[in-house]
Amino acid sequence: MKLDEKGLLIVLSGPSGVGKGTVREALFKMEGHDLVYSVSMTTREPRAGEVNGREYFFVTREEFEQKIKDGKMLEYAEFVNNYYGTPLDKVEEQLKLGKEVVLEIEVQGAMQVKEKMKDAIFIFIAPPSIEALKNRLHSRGTESLEAIKERCEKAKREIGLAYMYDYIVVNDEVSNAADKIIAIIRAEHAKTERTIDKYKKLLEVK
Amino acid sequence: MKLDEKGLLIVLSGPSGVGKGTVREALFKMEGHDLVYSVSMTTREPRAGEVNGREYFFVTREEFEQKIKDGKMLEYAEFVNNYYGTPLDKVEEQLKLGKEVVLEIEVQGAMQVKEKMKDAIFIFIAPPSIEALKNRLHSRGTESLEAIKERCEKAKREIGLAYMYDYIVVNDEVSNAADKIIAIIRAEHAKTERTIDKYKKLLEVK
């Protein structure tokens, strides 16, 4: 399927409530891909049923801060007194193995990745409308009206950053969005700048 | 399927013998696309069974040269004393209707399109190897060894121009190549620069 050998770093991002997680799950259920999900690292306590290395890598605050200091976090942020982030070494390991590494992260984190990994593919998962986003947040039923209003304001600011991404995929239907992401990955592998060297080599050999 | 409304101009090109025509036919048989094929114009005589406007638009030498003079040919070339080319007006008409217009043309013609239509998507259909190309030309059985050798030399020069294209699709298997082209078209429609304006409008309306 792929023309080149190195894996791609695929950054899925977008406002909270847009359904990034659902799109990512649908993507991983699709056939004919070679995707791996980058497990995040956090300082929060594991919840019942969560396994270290599956949902998250659970570390202490000291360990996390040491990683930041050593430049070993690809991106990170602090929410409600806990760190969340992507350890760089795991990502690089998988890319070298030719895997497509998928990050599903907040807009703030995606902007950090953009500074460090120029070659990554940035996909903005967008709501079909602000109304749709609001409805989705309401239907979760876990947040106050005030919190939902705040999230919508934040989403609008984040949508204002969509121009920083390579692609915009509107999450009108989850399977459609996942299909588009697969198409983007295939197309990216066929890009001339990624294939030309390998292709020239191929022709010399014969 | 598409996020934006204007159609894309898709230029399929590559060395003679690479199987451009077969890939294009497979592409048009696929479902879920909105592709139209741009019929070329020529000054050569119609062959038995050929219909004006289907295989080619058949015109006189004078008509063709007038079109060149008026800047109404998107690309053209002369082979064995006959002109072949793509009339610009038909292409523009279809693009405005939101169709994806597919040109299947020689490398020389693709270079002309590149100068005129910066926004077109250039896809280089490449042989898996020079050997494969040679074998294909042999199996046609219509050309002398000398002619095949010449074609291979020309193909090598044309492959040297692959870096001018946006994508390289190796024609290892026709269905695979057609799949990749569909993926490229979907991905191109999701590109931020094509979608951002429409997307912003969508969010303002609500």
HADDOCK unambig.tbl for C-alpha pairs under 7 A between the chains (distance, minus, plus):
assign (segid A and resid 129 and name CA) (segid B and resid 202 and name CA) 6.73 0.50 0.50
assign (segid A and resid 129 and name CA) (segid B and resid 203 and name CA) 5.50 0.50 0.50
assign (segid A and resid 129 and name CA) (segid B and resid 206 and name CA) 6.71 0.50 0.50
assign (segid A and resid 130 and name CA) (segid B and resid 203 and name CA) 6.27 0.50 0.50
assign (segid A and resid 130 and name CA) (segid B and resid 206 and name CA) 6.78 0.50 0.50
assign (segid A and resid 131 and name CA) (segid B and resid 206 and name CA) 6.76 0.50 0.50
assign (segid A and resid 163 and name CA) (segid B and resid 192 and name CA) 6.31 0.50 0.50
assign (segid A and resid 163 and name CA) (segid B and resid 196 and name CA) 6.65 0.50 0.50
assign (segid A and resid 165 and name CA) (segid B and resid 192 and name CA) 6.56 0.50 0.50
assign (segid A and resid 166 and name CA) (segid B and resid 191 and name CA) 5.93 0.50 0.50
assign (segid A and resid 166 and name CA) (segid B and resid 192 and name CA) 5.46 0.50 0.50
assign (segid A and resid 167 and name CA) (segid B and resid 190 and name CA) 5.32 0.50 0.50
assign (segid A and resid 167 and name CA) (segid B and resid 191 and name CA) 4.31 0.50 0.50
assign (segid A and resid 167 and name CA) (segid B and resid 192 and name CA) 4.58 0.50 0.50
assign (segid A and resid 168 and name CA) (segid B and resid 190 and name CA) 5.53 0.50 0.50
assign (segid A and resid 168 and name CA) (segid B and resid 191 and name CA) 6.30 0.50 0.50
assign (segid A and resid 168 and name CA) (segid B and resid 192 and name CA) 5.45 0.50 0.50
assign (segid A and resid 168 and name CA) (segid B and resid 195 and name CA) 6.91 0.50 0.50
assign (segid A and resid 169 and name CA) (segid B and resid 190 and name CA) 6.18 0.50 0.50
assign (segid A and resid 180 and name CA) (segid B and resid 186 and name CA) 6.67 0.50 0.50
assign (segid A and resid 180 and name CA) (segid B and resid 187 and name CA) 6.78 0.50 0.50
assign (segid A and resid 183 and name CA) (segid B and resid 183 and name CA) 4.33 0.50 0.50
assign (segid A and resid 183 and name CA) (segid B and resid 184 and name CA) 6.71 0.50 0.50
assign (segid A and resid 183 and name CA) (segid B and resid 186 and name CA) 6.30 0.50 0.50
assign (segid A and resid 183 and name CA) (segid B and resid 187 and name CA) 5.76 0.50 0.50
assign (segid A and resid 184 and name CA) (segid B and resid 183 and name CA) 6.72 0.50 0.50
assign (segid A and resid 184 and name CA) (segid B and resid 187 and name CA) 4.61 0.50 0.50
assign (segid A and resid 186 and name CA) (segid B and resid 180 and name CA) 6.67 0.50 0.50
assign (segid A and resid 186 and name CA) (segid B and resid 183 and name CA) 6.31 0.50 0.50
assign (segid A and resid 187 and name CA) (segid B and resid 180 and name CA) 6.79 0.50 0.50
assign (segid A and resid 187 and name CA) (segid B and resid 183 and name CA) 5.78 0.50 0.50
assign (segid A and resid 187 and name CA) (segid B and resid 184 and name CA) 4.62 0.50 0.50
assign (segid A and resid 187 and name CA) (segid B and resid 187 and name CA) 6.42 0.50 0.50
assign (segid A and resid 190 and name CA) (segid B and resid 167 and name CA) 5.32 0.50 0.50
assign (segid A and resid 190 and name CA) (segid B and resid 168 and name CA) 5.51 0.50 0.50
assign (segid A and resid 190 and name CA) (segid B and resid 169 and name CA) 6.16 0.50 0.50
assign (segid A and resid 191 and name CA) (segid B and resid 166 and name CA) 5.93 0.50 0.50
assign (segid A and resid 191 and name CA) (segid B and resid 167 and name CA) 4.31 0.50 0.50
assign (segid A and resid 191 and name CA) (segid B and resid 168 and name CA) 6.28 0.50 0.50
assign (segid A and resid 192 and name CA) (segid B and resid 163 and name CA) 6.29 0.50 0.50
assign (segid A and resid 192 and name CA) (segid B and resid 165 and name CA) 6.56 0.50 0.50
assign (segid A and resid 192 and name CA) (segid B and resid 166 and name CA) 5.46 0.50 0.50
assign (segid A and resid 192 and name CA) (segid B and resid 167 and name CA) 4.58 0.50 0.50
assign (segid A and resid 192 and name CA) (segid B and resid 168 and name CA) 5.44 0.50 0.50
assign (segid A and resid 195 and name CA) (segid B and resid 168 and name CA) 6.93 0.50 0.50
assign (segid A and resid 196 and name CA) (segid B and resid 163 and name CA) 6.67 0.50 0.50
assign (segid A and resid 202 and name CA) (segid B and resid 129 and name CA) 6.73 0.50 0.50
assign (segid A and resid 203 and name CA) (segid B and resid 129 and name CA) 5.52 0.50 0.50
assign (segid A and resid 203 and name CA) (segid B and resid 130 and name CA) 6.29 0.50 0.50
assign (segid A and resid 206 and name CA) (segid B and resid 129 and name CA) 6.69 0.50 0.50
assign (segid A and resid 206 and name CA) (segid B and resid 130 and name CA) 6.76 0.50 0.50
assign (segid A and resid 206 and name CA) (segid B and resid 131 and name CA) 6.75 0.50 0.50
